[in-house]
Amino acid sequence: MGMHIGVVAVRASVSEFIGAFAAVWPKLEIVATKDGFASEDDIWAWKVANERFVSAADWTKADPGREVYLICQDGQWAVLMDFSYVLATDTRALGQLSERFGSSLSFVAQTTSGCAFFWNYESGELKRSIQSVDGEAELAGEALTQEAGIDIQHYYMDETVQLMQAFGLSNLEELLVPATTIAIATTDGTDYSDLVLSTKAKPWWKFW
C-alpha cells in the first residue's frame, strides 16, 4: 500500500495557523473557507467541489486554478494537509513558521516516486532534515531524541509514521478530525508565463 502525504505541523491553534498563512505564503490568496464539517466525507466532497487543477503551462491570471488545503487540530499541533506537496517542501516558509511558533515540522512521503522527506525548523533555523530517495537517506543536522529506535538510514513509509508518532502526532487515519478541520481554497498569484524549462534539472519536489 502506498503513501502520499504532505503534512506541516506547528505548535499553535488552527486559527493561529490560518492567521499566519497569508504572511508565510503571500502569493496564495484564500478565496473560500469552510468549517463545521460533520464527517470526513463532507470534507472530501468540499475539497473536490472547490479545487480545480490548472497546469503551469495553461496558467493565466484570469484562470489560475484552485488548490484546497485542510488544517486541523491534533493536540498541541495545528496540522496542514498539503496534497500538492508544494507547501510542505517550502523550506523558506517552514523557517518562517518556526519563527512565529517556535517549531515547525514537515513530513512528505510520495511512494510512487520512492521518496520520503522530513524537516524540523526551530526559531527560524533548520534543526534536522532527512531526505530519502530510493532507500538512500541524506541527513542534515543532529539526530533528534524523537528518532530513537527508528531506522533513519532507511527512512521511508514506516519510519515516517513512527517519527510523526514520536512527536505526538496522531496516526494518519486519525489525523483528520472533522470537528476541528477548516478547509481553505486558494488561488496562486505566481506568474508562470516565463516558466523556464531548466527547472527540469531540479528535484520534482522543488518545483511542482
C-alpha positions in Angstrom: 0.0 0.0 0.0 1.4 3.4 -1.0 1.7 6.6 1.0 1.1 10.0 -0.4 1.2 12.7 2.2 2.4 16.3 2.7 1.9 17.4 6.3 3.1 20.6 8.0 2.7 20.9 11.8 3.2 23.8 14.2 2.6 24.2 17.9 -0.4 26.5 17.5 -4.2 26.6 17.1 -5.8 26.2 13.7 -6.9 29.8 13.8 -3.4 30.9 14.5 -2.0 28.8 11.6 -4.6 30.3 9.3 -3.7 33.8 10.6 -0.1 33.2 9.6 -0.9 31.7 6.2 -1.1 34.9 4.1 2.2 36.2 5.5 4.1 32.9 5.0 2.6 32.2 1.5 1.8 35.7 0.2 1.3 34.5 -3.4 -1.6 32.3 -2.3 -5.0 34.1 -1.9 -7.6 32.4 0.3 -10.8 32.7 -1.7 -13.1 30.3 0.3 -13.1 28.6 3.7 -15.3 26.0 5.3 -15.6 24.6 8.8 -18.2 22.8 10.8 -17.8 19.5 8.9 -20.0 16.6 10.1 -17.8 13.8 8.6 -14.7 13.1 6.6 -16.9 12.5 3.5 -18.2 16.1 3.8 -14.5 17.3 3.9 -13.6 15.4 0.8 -16.7 16.5 -1.0 -16.0 20.2 -0.3 -12.4 19.7 -1.4 -13.4 18.2 -4.8 -16.1 20.9 -5.3 -13.7 23.8 -4.6 -10.5 22.9 -6.3 -9.5 22.8 -10.0 -6.2 21.9 -11.4 -4.6 24.2 -14.0 -1.1 23.3 -15.1 1.7 25.9 -15.2 1.6 25.8 -19.0 -2.1 26.7 -19.0 -2.0 29.2 -16.2 -3.4 32.7 -16.8 -4.2 35.5 -14.4 -7.8 35.0 -15.3 -7.7 31.3 -14.7 -5.1 30.4 -12.1 -6.9 27.3 -10.8 -7.6 26.5 -7.2 -5.9 24.3 -4.6 -7.6 23.2 -1.3 -5.7 22.7 1.9 -7.0 21.2 5.1 -5.9 22.4 8.6 -7.0 20.5 11.7 -6.1 20.4 15.4 -4.2 17.4 16.7 -3.5 18.0 20.4 -0.9 20.8 20.6 -0.3 20.8 16.9 -2.1 22.6 14.1 -1.6 20.4 11.1 -1.9 21.4 7.5 -2.5 18.7 4.9 -1.0 19.6 1.6 -1.9 17.3 -1.3 0.3 19.1 -3.8 3.5 18.8 -1.6 4.4 22.3 -2.6 3.8 24.0 0.8 5.2 21.0 2.7 8.5 21.3 0.8 8.8 25.1 1.0 11.7 25.3 3.4 11.7 29.1 3.4 8.1 29.0 4.7 8.9 26.3 7.2 11.6 28.5 8.7 9.2 31.5 8.9 6.6 29.3 10.6 9.1 28.3 13.2 10.0 31.9 13.8 6.3 32.6 14.6 5.5 29.4 16.6 8.9 28.2 17.8 8.9 24.9 16.0 7.7 23.6 12.6 7.7 20.0 11.2 7.1 18.8 7.7 6.6 15.2 6.6 6.4 14.3 2.9 6.1 10.7 1.5 5.4 10.0 -2.1 5.9 6.3 -2.7 5.1 6.5 -6.4 8.4 8.4 -6.7 10.1 6.3 -4.0 10.9 9.2 -1.7 10.3 10.5 1.8 11.3 13.7 3.5 11.3 15.3 6.9 12.2 18.8 8.0 12.3 20.3 11.5 12.9 24.0 12.0 13.3 25.7 15.4 13.1 29.5 15.8 13.9 30.1 12.1 16.8 27.7 11.9 17.0 24.2 10.3 17.5 21.7 13.1 17.1 18.5 11.2 16.3 17.2 7.7 16.0 13.7 6.3 15.8 13.3 2.5 15.4 9.8 1.4 15.2 8.8 -2.3 15.1 5.2 -3.4 16.3 4.0 0.0 19.3 6.3 0.3 18.9 8.8 3.1 20.7 12.2 3.2 20.8 13.6 6.7 21.5 17.2 7.9 21.7 18.4 11.5 22.0 16.5 14.7 19.8 13.4 15.4 16.7 14.3 17.4 15.6 12.5 20.6 12.4 11.6 18.7 14.4 9.4 16.3 15.4 6.9 19.0 14.5 3.4 17.9 13.8 4.5 14.3 15.8 3.2 11.4 16.6 6.7 9.9 19.2 5.3 7.5 16.3 3.5 5.7 13.7 6.3 6.2 10.5 5.6 4.3 6.8 4.9 5.0 7.1 3.1 8.3 9.7 5.5 9.6 7.6 8.5 8.6 4.7 7.2 10.7 7.0 6.3 13.6 8.6 9.8 13.6 5.2 11.5 13.4 4.0 9.5 16.4 7.3 10.3 18.3 6.4 14.0 18.0 2.9 13.3 19.4 1.0 13.4 16.1 -1.8 11.0 15.6 -1.9 8.1 13.2 -2.6 9.2 9.6 -6.0 7.5 9.8 -7.0 9.6 12.8 -5.3 12.9 11.9 -8.2 14.5 10.1 -10.8 15.3 12.7 -14.0 16.9 11.1 -14.9 18.9 14.2 -11.6 20.8 14.2 -10.9 20.9 10.4 -11.0 24.1 8.4 -10.7 23.8 4.7 -9.3 26.7 2.6 -9.4 27.1 -1.1 -6.6 29.2 -2.6 -5.6 30.7 -5.9 -1.9 31.1 -6.9 -0.9 34.6 -8.0 2.5 33.4 -9.2 3.2 34.5 -12.8 4.1 31.3 -14.7 4.3 32.9 -18.1 8.1 32.9 -18.1 8.5 29.4 -16.7 11.9 28.2 -17.6 12.4 24.7 -18.9 15.7 24.5 -16.9 13.6 23.7 -13.9 13.6 20.1 -15.1 17.1 19.9 -13.6 15.6 20.4 -10.1 14.1 17.7 -7.9 10.4 17.3 -8.6 9.6 18.3 -5.1 11.1 21.7 -5.6 9.0 22.9 -8.4 5.7 21.1 -8.5 
